[in-house]
């Protein structure tokens, strides 16, 4: 599951029970925050969701012997799970037992502007280079559980926030489509300029708001 596995595997050496702040000079997270990232005005980084292949809407099961489905997920997938689906290159979240698209369905050819305001034309989704994980099989137990129930939580997921009265604050980036120069497929941030959730599918940014 790419770089996020490496990052979160480091965090998963032991369950964590208190609020966590990453990339901050000091822990300034509020009392209702489980996980918060560097969020100064100069931030140009986001977080990358796990890369997962799905078949017929369900994650591929991992086979520890053959390695088949090693981009898949272990156990029962719960509502609230967010992934980057390699099968169709879309960000998805789980709700009421089904996957919902966060990316949208762009019509090709698609023209977007780069950071220098130059037009870039896409005739199809960019090819995702998955070589970083092709021969890297995750440990089935790799997991970081943050919150009061971290030591006993059994939810399937690489990063699980167990508190019922706290939430994660996404990295805050102003106009990520202009300022994140090399976004990774599956990246997610909060766009402070448009006040929208922004996700990147390897080709284009999609922006969501209520």
C-alpha positions as CSV (number, residue, x, y, z in Angstrom):
1,X,0.0,0.0,0.0
2,X,2.8,2.2,-1.0
3,X,4.4,5.0,1.1
4,X,1.5,5.2,3.5
5,X,2.2,1.6,4.6
6,X,5.8,2.6,5.5
7,X,4.7,5.7,7.4
8,X,2.0,4.0,9.3
9,X,3.9,0.8,9.9
10,X,6.5,2.9,11.8
11,X,3.7,4.3,13.9
12,X,2.2,0.8,14.5
13,X,5.0,-0.6,16.7
14,X,2.6,-0.1,19.6
15,X,-0.9,1.2,19.8
16,X,-1.2,4.9,20.6
17,X,-3.7,6.2,23.2
18,X,-3.4,10.0,23.0
19,X,-3.9,12.6,20.3
20,X,-1.2,12.7,17.7
21,X,0.2,15.6,15.7
22,X,2.5,14.9,12.7
23,X,4.9,17.5,11.3
24,X,4.2,20.1,13.9
25,X,6.7,22.0,15.9
26,X,4.5,21.4,18.9
27,X,1.4,19.4,19.7
28,X,-1.3,22.0,19.2
29,X,-4.1,19.6,18.4
30,X,-7.4,20.4,20.1
31,X,-9.1,18.1,22.7
32,X,-11.4,16.7,20.0
33,X,-8.6,15.8,17.5
34,X,-7.2,12.3,17.2
35,X,-4.7,13.0,14.4
36,X,-3.6,16.4,13.0
37,X,-0.9,17.3,10.4
38,X,1.3,20.3,9.7
39,X,-1.1,23.0,8.7
40,X,0.8,26.3,8.3
41,X,0.1,28.5,5.3
42,X,3.2,27.2,3.5
43,X,2.1,23.5,3.6
44,X,2.4,21.8,0.2
45,X,2.0,18.2,1.3
46,X,-1.0,15.9,1.8
47,X,-1.6,12.3,2.9
48,X,-1.9,9.3,0.6
49,X,-4.6,6.7,1.0
50,X,-3.7,3.0,0.8
51,X,-3.6,1.6,-2.8
52,X,-6.1,-1.2,-3.0
53,X,-7.4,-3.3,-5.9
54,X,-11.1,-4.2,-5.8
55,X,-13.1,-6.8,-7.7
56,X,-16.9,-6.4,-8.0
57,X,-16.8,-3.7,-5.4
58,X,-14.9,-5.6,-2.8
59,X,-11.2,-5.6,-1.8
60,X,-9.2,-8.5,-3.1
61,X,-8.3,-10.9,-0.2
62,X,-4.6,-11.3,0.6
63,X,-3.0,-14.7,0.2
64,X,0.1,-14.9,2.4
65,X,1.4,-18.0,0.5
66,X,1.0,-16.9,-3.1
67,X,1.0,-13.1,-2.6
68,X,-2.2,-12.9,-4.7
69,X,-4.2,-9.8,-3.9
70,X,-1.4,-8.2,-1.9
71,X,-2.8,-4.8,-2.7
72,X,-6.0,-5.9,-0.9
73,X,-7.3,-5.4,2.6
74,X,-7.6,-7.8,5.5
75,X,-10.8,-8.7,7.3
76,X,-14.2,-7.1,7.0
77,X,-14.1,-3.6,5.6
78,X,-16.1,-1.2,7.8
79,X,-18.0,1.9,6.9
80,X,-15.8,5.0,6.9
81,X,-12.8,3.3,5.2
82,X,-11.1,5.4,2.5
83,X,-8.9,3.9,-0.3
84,X,-7.4,4.6,-3.6
85,X,-8.7,1.9,-6.0
86,X,-6.1,0.8,-8.5
87,X,-8.6,-1.0,-10.6
88,X,-10.3,2.2,-11.8
89,X,-8.0,4.9,-10.4
90,X,-10.6,6.5,-8.1
91,X,-10.7,7.6,-4.5
92,X,-13.5,5.8,-2.7
93,X,-15.0,5.7,0.7
94,X,-17.2,3.0,2.3
95,X,-20.7,3.9,3.4
96,X,-23.7,1.5,4.2
97,X,-21.7,-1.4,3.0
98,X,-20.9,0.0,-0.5
99,X,-18.1,2.0,-2.1
100,X,-18.8,5.6,-3.1
101,X,-16.7,7.5,-5.6
102,X,-14.9,10.6,-4.4
103,X,-13.1,11.2,-7.8
104,X,-15.9,11.6,-10.3
105,X,-15.7,10.5,-13.9
106,X,-13.8,13.0,-16.0
107,X,-14.6,13.1,-19.8
108,X,-11.5,12.7,-22.0
109,X,-9.8,14.5,-23.6
110,X,-9.5,16.5,-20.5
111,X,-7.6,19.9,-20.3
112,X,-6.3,21.1,-17.0
113,X,-3.8,23.8,-16.0
114,X,-0.5,23.0,-14.3
115,X,1.2,25.1,-11.7
116,X,2.6,27.5,-14.4
117,X,-0.9,28.0,-15.9
118,X,0.0,25.9,-18.9
119,X,-2.7,23.7,-20.5
120,X,-2.1,20.0,-20.2
121,X,-4.3,17.6,-22.2
122,X,-5.1,14.1,-20.9
123,X,-6.5,11.5,-23.3
124,X,-6.8,8.9,-20.6
125,X,-5.9,8.4,-16.9
126,X,-2.2,8.5,-16.3
127,X,-0.6,5.1,-15.9
128,X,0.0,4.5,-12.2
129,X,3.5,3.2,-11.4
130,X,2.9,0.6,-8.7
131,X,6.4,-0.8,-8.8
132,X,7.1,0.6,-5.3
133,X,4.7,-2.1,-3.9
134,X,4.9,-4.8,-6.6
135,X,7.3,-6.9,-4.6
136,X,6.6,-5.5,-1.2
137,X,4.0,-7.5,0.7
138,X,2.7,-6.0,3.8
139,X,2.6,-7.7,7.1
140,X,-0.9,-8.8,7.8
141,X,-0.6,-7.3,11.3
142,X,0.6,-3.9,10.1
143,X,-1.7,-1.4,11.8
144,X,-1.7,1.8,13.8
145,X,-4.7,2.2,16.1
146,X,-5.0,5.7,17.7
147,X,-7.4,6.3,20.6
148,X,-8.7,5.0,23.9
149,X,-9.4,1.5,22.4
150,X,-6.2,1.2,20.4
151,X,-4.9,-1.8,22.3
152,X,-8.0,-3.9,21.7
153,X,-9.3,-2.6,18.4
154,X,-9.8,-5.3,15.7
155,X,-11.0,-3.1,12.8
156,X,-9.5,-4.0,9.5
157,X,-7.3,-1.1,8.4
158,X,-3.7,0.3,8.3
159,X,-4.7,3.3,10.3
160,X,-7.7,3.2,12.6
161,X,-8.9,6.1,14.8
162,X,-10.8,4.4,17.6
163,X,-12.2,7.3,19.6
164,X,-15.9,8.1,19.2
165,X,-15.6,11.7,20.2
166,X,-12.6,12.8,18.2
167,X,-11.7,13.1,14.5
168,X,-8.7,13.5,12.1
169,X,-7.9,16.9,10.7
170,X,-6.6,16.6,7.1
171,X,-3.5,18.5,5.9
172,X,-4.4,22.0,4.9
173,X,-3.1,23.2,1.6
174,X,-4.1,26.4,-0.3
175,X,-5.0,25.5,-3.9
176,X,-3.4,22.0,-4.0
177,X,-3.8,21.8,-7.8
178,X,-1.3,24.7,-8.0
179,X,0.9,24.2,-5.0
180,X,1.4,20.4,-4.6
181,X,3.9,20.1,-7.5
182,X,4.2,16.3,-7.5
183,X,1.0,14.8,-6.0
184,X,0.8,11.1,-5.5
185,X,-2.3,9.1,-6.7
186,X,-4.6,8.8,-3.7
187,X,-3.6,12.1,-2.1
188,X,-6.1,13.9,0.1
189,X,-6.0,17.4,1.5
190,X,-8.3,20.2,2.7
191,X,-8.1,23.1,0.3
192,X,-8.1,26.3,2.4
193,X,-8.6,28.6,-0.6
194,X,-11.9,27.0,-1.8
195,X,-12.7,25.4,1.6
196,X,-13.2,22.0,-0.1
197,X,-12.0,18.5,0.3
198,X,-9.5,17.8,-2.5
199,X,-8.5,14.3,-3.8
200,X,-6.0,13.4,-6.5
201,X,-6.4,10.3,-8.7
202,X,-3.2,10.4,-10.6
203,X,-4.5,12.7,-13.4
204,X,-6.7,15.4,-11.9
205,X,-7.8,16.9,-8.6
206,X,-11.4,16.6,-7.6
207,X,-13.0,19.0,-5.1
208,X,-15.9,18.3,-2.8
209,X,-18.0,20.4,-0.4
210,X,-21.4,19.9,1.3
